[in-house]
């Protein structure tokens, strides 16, 4: 019996020419750095699997890359990786992939399709603190909605690291995201949860 191919394919499974031909035939659709069988659902597991070949061992997917896996955005963008402060990876790898060393707890990391990814809450707070792109408020609003995050969850995640850089900016951006989702919320409640 012929072995069955996975739902997410890349050049480890078939030559790139065959993958492109299957895409032209409508059998596969592009998904990140790989291809997904056309009638398969686009899930976080499928998105994570599509990036697996690019993510080195012991690194954690973060930022907009994690947001894409969680389904908050349609654009994968450049790969963003981090490692815990206690992890040891080579300087060459850290420099070549721009891997950040971060303070992160085990409960802020989730394993999906064999890939370590920052949790939705950690991803939201990191983006609110550090992302510089102009569409950040819309991305945060999408994360709150898709992730089903309540005000309490967001507030708890933000308060987890009181000494983090960018907390004031994160609060402002999260308020703006909440306002974008519920335009009357800021005026109705002058004491914001964030």
Rosetta blueprint (number, residue, H / E / L):
1 X L
2 X L
3 X L
4 X L
5 X L
6 X L
7 X L
8 X E
9 X E
10 X L
11 X L
12 X L
13 X L
14 X L
15 X L
16 X H
17 X H
18 X H
19 X H
20 X H
21 X H
22 X H
23 X H
24 X H
25 X L
26 X L
27 X L
28 X E
29 X E
30 X E
31 X E
32 X L
33 X L
34 X E
35 X E
36 X E
37 X E
38 X L
39 X L
40 X L
41 X L
42 X L
43 X L
44 X H
45 X H
46 X H
47 X H
48 X H
49 X H
50 X H
51 X H
52 X H
53 X H
54 X H
55 X L
56 X L
57 X L
58 X L
59 X L
60 X E
61 X E
62 X L
63 X H
64 X H
65 X H
66 X H
67 X H
68 X H
69 X H
70 X H
71 X L
72 X L
73 X L
74 X L
75 X L
76 X L
77 X L
78 X L
79 X L
80 X L
81 X E
82 X E
83 X E
84 X E
85 X L
86 X L
87 X L
88 X L
89 X L
90 X L
91 X H
92 X H
93 X H
94 X H
95 X H
96 X H
97 X L
98 X L
99 X L
100 X E
101 X E
102 X E
103 X L
104 X L
105 X L
106 X H
107 X H
108 X H
109 X E
110 X E
111 X E
112 X E
113 X L
114 X L
115 X E
116 X E
117 X E
118 X E
119 X L
120 X H
121 X H
122 X H
123 X H
124 X H
125 X H
126 X H
127 X H
128 X H
129 X H
130 X H
131 X L
132 X L
133 X L
134 X L
135 X L
136 X H
137 X H
138 X H
139 X H
140 X H
141 X H
142 X H
143 X H
144 X H
145 X H
146 X H
147 X L
148 X L
149 X L
150 X L
151 X H
152 X H
153 X H
154 X H
155 X H
156 X H
157 X H
158 X H
159 X H
160 X L
161 X L
162 X L
163 X L
164 X L
165 X L
166 X L
167 X H
168 X H
169 X H
170 X H
171 X H
172 X H
173 X H
174 X H
175 X H
176 X H
177 X H
178 X H
179 X H
180 X H
181 X H
182 X L
183 X L
184 X L
185 X H
186 X H
187 X H
188 X H
189 X L
190 X L
191 X L
192 X L
193 X L
194 X L
